[in-house]
Amino acid sequence: MKKYTLTLLLTAAPLFAGTQAPVVTPQANTEQGWTLGVEPMAMRTYISESNASNNYNFAGRGSLGYQFADGLFVTATYFGYGGDLVDHTEQFETYTHHDSGSLSASYIDLVLGQNFKPTETLKLSPFVGLRWAASQAGATTFHTNIEPGSITFPESVYRNDVQGLGIVLGMEATRALGNDFSIYGTVKQSVIFGTSKYASGNSNEYSSDTVVSISELGLGVQYDFCFSGVASNIRLGVEGQWWALSGNNNFSDGGASSGNVGLAGFVMAANFRF
């Protein structure tokens, strides 16, 4: 009697013709390593004031982070700006009137994010984390009498300092154009909960709770290259920020009448992965 053997072969192929395995969109294929970013910026203030300064001032941003092979990243970022709000002189018959106001603003972020690559040309990087932010705004009005022996004296002095801690979330998108060129866009939104310290003239300093909303938008062109084994890119773009400062931020003549301050200007950036 002949014996017959029936052999079943199990393979990873689909069981039925025409059936395909499900396609999973991979995360961005990123190499693991430290990241470093340096961004010199030229920005100016925008406020609801007819005598607002229109000079560009230096600002800067720097970042240090670590990127994992699966696209997860953690980054610490510092931003700082300082410049004039108002710098205006008006001549009258018997005296000279001068308004002077300035603003400094800074923040420190610590965020956790993930790189995704839904297509070969598009990379998305959402992130969320903590932000500490601070701003110092001040304004002074001076009078100088036009007569022999006259003196210059401040007519009014205002100052408002705000600082606090909150949350920040955002997204960065990069779309490849070819020949190592890309366009990039960034959007960030943060809400800061803290305190506001306000002083006017020779009066005592007052403190109160405050909420600060900071919105940021950026857009530009990116060029990717590799130098001595270090993956790098350079960027050239524009950026705008909106600092909505609640509380006692009303400065007469020499400052931001509404407490809301806009920053806008140009950005150059160099980013490296080691």
C-alpha positions in Angstrom: 0.0 0.0 0.0 1.3 3.4 -0.9 1.3 6.1 1.6 0.7 9.7 0.6 1.8 12.7 2.6 0.0 16.0 2.5 2.2 19.0 3.3 0.8 22.4 4.3 3.1 25.4 3.7 2.5 28.4 5.8 3.9 31.6 4.4 3.6 35.3 5.1 1.9 35.8 1.7 -1.8 36.8 1.6 -4.2 33.9 1.8 -6.2 35.0 -1.2 -5.1 36.5 -4.5 -5.5 40.2 -4.7 -5.4 40.8 -0.9 -2.6 43.2 0.3 -1.1 43.6 3.7 -2.2 46.8 5.4 0.1 49.8 4.8 1.2 51.7 7.9 2.5 55.2 7.4 6.0 55.2 8.9 7.4 57.7 11.3 10.1 59.9 9.9 13.3 57.9 9.4 15.6 60.0 11.5 19.1 59.3 12.8 19.7 59.5 16.5 21.9 62.3 17.9 22.2 65.7 19.6 20.7 68.7 17.8 21.8 72.3 18.0 20.2 75.4 16.5 21.3 79.1 16.4 19.0 81.8 15.1 20.0 85.5 14.9 17.0 87.7 14.3 16.2 91.3 13.4 12.8 92.4 14.8 10.9 95.5 15.6 7.9 96.3 17.8 4.4 97.0 16.7 2.0 98.8 19.2 -1.1 101.0 19.2 0.8 104.2 19.5 1.3 106.9 16.9 4.8 107.7 18.1 5.9 104.0 18.1 9.5 103.3 17.3 10.1 101.6 13.9 13.8 100.6 14.4 14.9 97.0 14.0 16.7 95.5 17.0 18.7 92.3 17.5 17.0 89.3 18.9 18.1 85.7 19.1 17.0 82.2 19.7 19.0 79.1 20.5 18.1 75.4 21.0 19.7 72.2 22.2 18.0 68.8 22.0 18.2 65.1 21.4 16.6 63.1 18.6 15.9 59.4 18.8 16.0 57.0 15.9 12.2 56.5 15.9 11.6 60.3 15.4 10.9 61.2 19.1 12.7 64.4 20.2 13.2 66.6 23.2 14.4 70.2 22.9 15.2 73.1 25.1 14.9 76.6 23.5 15.8 80.2 24.7 14.5 83.4 23.0 15.4 86.9 23.9 14.5 90.4 22.6 15.2 94.0 23.7 14.3 97.2 22.0 12.5 100.6 21.9 8.7 100.9 22.1 8.7 104.7 21.7 11.5 107.3 21.1 9.9 110.6 20.2 10.9 114.3 20.7 8.6 117.3 20.1 9.6 120.9 20.3 7.3 123.6 21.8 7.8 127.3 22.3 8.9 127.1 25.9 9.9 123.5 26.4 10.9 120.2 24.8 8.8 117.1 25.3 10.4 113.7 25.0 8.7 110.2 25.2 10.9 107.2 25.8 9.7 103.5 26.1 11.4 100.2 25.9 10.5 96.5 26.0 12.4 93.3 26.7 10.9 89.9 26.3 12.2 86.3 26.7 11.1 82.7 27.1 12.5 79.3 27.8 10.8 76.2 26.4 11.2 72.5 27.2 9.2 70.4 24.7 8.6 66.8 23.7 7.7 66.1 20.1 7.5 63.5 17.3 8.6 63.6 13.7 6.2 62.2 11.1 6.6 61.7 7.4 3.2 61.1 5.8 4.8 61.5 2.3 8.3 61.4 0.8 8.3 65.2 0.6 6.4 66.3 3.7 7.7 66.2 7.3 5.5 67.2 10.2 6.8 67.7 13.8 4.2 68.5 16.4 5.3 69.2 20.0 4.1 70.1 23.4 5.8 71.2 26.6 6.4 73.9 29.3 7.3 77.6 28.8 8.6 80.1 31.2 8.2 83.7 29.9 9.0 87.2 31.1 8.6 90.7 29.8 9.7 94.1 31.1 8.1 97.3 29.7 8.8 100.8 30.8 8.1 104.4 29.7 9.3 107.8 30.7 8.1 111.3 29.7 10.7 114.1 30.0 10.2 117.9 29.9 13.1 120.3 29.3 12.3 124.1 29.8 13.9 126.3 27.1 15.4 129.1 29.3 18.8 129.8 31.0 19.4 127.5 33.9 16.6 125.2 33.0 16.6 121.6 34.0 15.3 118.4 32.6 12.9 116.4 34.8 10.7 113.4 34.3 7.0 114.2 34.1 5.9 110.6 34.5 7.4 107.2 34.8 5.7 103.8 34.2 6.9 100.3 34.5 5.3 96.9 34.2 7.1 93.5 34.7 5.4 90.2 33.9 6.6 86.7 34.4 5.1 83.2 34.7 5.0 79.6 33.7 2.6 77.9 31.3 2.2 75.5 28.4 3.3 75.7 24.8 2.3 73.6 21.8 3.1 73.9 18.2 3.9 72.3 14.8 6.8 72.6 12.3 6.3 71.5 8.7 8.9 71.1 6.0 8.0 70.4 2.4 10.9 69.4 0.1 11.2 71.2 -3.3 14.1 69.4 -4.8 17.9 70.0 -5.0 18.1 70.0 -1.2 15.8 73.0 -1.0 12.6 73.1 1.1 10.0 75.5 2.4 9.2 75.4 6.1 6.5 76.8 8.4 6.2 77.0 12.1 3.3 77.8 14.5 3.4 78.1 18.3 0.8 79.0 20.9 1.4 79.4 24.6 -0.6 80.5 27.6 1.4 81.8 30.6 0.0 82.1 34.2 2.0 84.4 36.5 2.3 87.8 38.2 2.4 91.4 37.0 4.3 94.1 38.9 3.3 97.6 38.1 4.7 101.0 39.2 3.7 104.5 38.2 5.7 107.6 39.1 6.8 107.6 42.8 3.9 105.4 43.9 4.3 102.0 45.5 4.7 98.9 43.4 1.5 96.8 42.9 1.4 93.1 42.1 -1.5 91.1 40.7 -2.1 87.8 38.9 -2.0 87.9 35.1 -2.3 85.7 32.0 -0.1 86.1 29.0 -0.9 84.7 25.6 1.9 84.4 23.1 1.3 83.5 19.4 4.1 82.8 16.9 4.2 82.3 13.1 7.2 81.7 10.9 7.7 80.9 7.2 10.8 80.6 5.0 13.2 78.6 2.8 15.6 75.9 4.0 18.7 74.3 2.4 20.0 71.0 3.6 23.6 69.8 3.4 26.1 67.6 5.2 29.5 68.9 6.5 32.1 66.6 7.9 29.5 64.0 8.7 27.2 66.5 10.4 23.7 66.8 9.0 22.9 70.5 8.7 20.6 73.1 7.3 20.4 76.8 7.0 17.2 78.9 6.9 16.1 82.3 5.8 12.6 83.5 6.7 10.2 85.9 8.4 8.5 85.6 11.8 5.8 87.4 13.7 5.0 87.2 17.5 2.0 88.6 19.4 2.4 89.1 23.1 -1.1 89.8 24.7 -0.2 91.2 28.1 -3.1 91.4 30.5 -3.2 93.4 33.7 -2.0 97.0 34.4 -0.1 97.6 31.1 -1.5 101.1 30.3 1.3 103.5 29.6 0.3 107.1 28.6 2.2 108.7 25.8 5.3 106.7 26.0 4.2 103.1 25.9 1.8 100.4 24.8 -1.6 101.8 25.5 -3.3 98.4 25.2 -0.6 96.2 26.7 -0.5 94.2 23.5 2.8 94.1 21.7 3.7 92.7 18.3 7.2 91.6 17.2 8.0 91.0 13.6 11.1 90.7 11.5 13.6 88.5 9.7 15.3 85.2 10.8 18.5 83.5 9.8 19.1 80.0 11.3 21.6 77.2 11.3 20.7 73.8 12.6 23.0 70.8 13.2 22.6 67.1 14.2 25.7 65.4 15.7 
